[in-house]
């Protein structure tokens, strides 16, 4: 396991890659996550796991009861960890590559779209419950970050709606109060980045 440190900001972003994506280095993804987190006014560090369909399926089954792969899952932190840690985002590199081919943009761009969507869930947005606030914010931020069509926008367009299911957040803002008793995030439980231990083999990049 190889670790790289870069001085980017006071926030910490930890990226673990178990499934590589062409055209996107670990440090580039970590820098994007840091920048997107600021744009989303997300407080605290974010851990990102880039992995396979099979691992996303296992997480989806365990924490949402859905025995199928998905593109991205977000896991807000448990209570009591303070503002230093915002949560975890797990992304399927395989599904991202598949969606990118269908939509005509690069896998690297798709990974960034998924990361942004996941971080908005960590910031408390929930497109399944709100009245368009998350959709508006996602559209504004993806344009500011120079990204192609986002997950919520594409779900409204029949020609691209089949390019992948909308991302799900297994622990939404409304559920956080009961999360401590029911579900613990699979990647980390505190701002100490235990994601590195949970992810096992993989390439680790940490940005400070």
Secondary structure, DSSP 4 states (H G I P E B T S, - for coil): --EEEE---SS-EEEEESS-BTTB-HHHHHHHHHHHHHHTT--SEEEEEEE-HHHHHHHHHHHHS--S--SEEEEEPPTTSTTSEEEEEEEEHHHHHHHHHHHTS-HHHHHHHHHHHHHHHHTT--TTTSSSHHHHHHHHHHHHTT--S-HHHHHT-TTTGGG-PPPEEEE-GGGHHHHHHH---SS-SSTT-THHHHS-SSEEEEE-
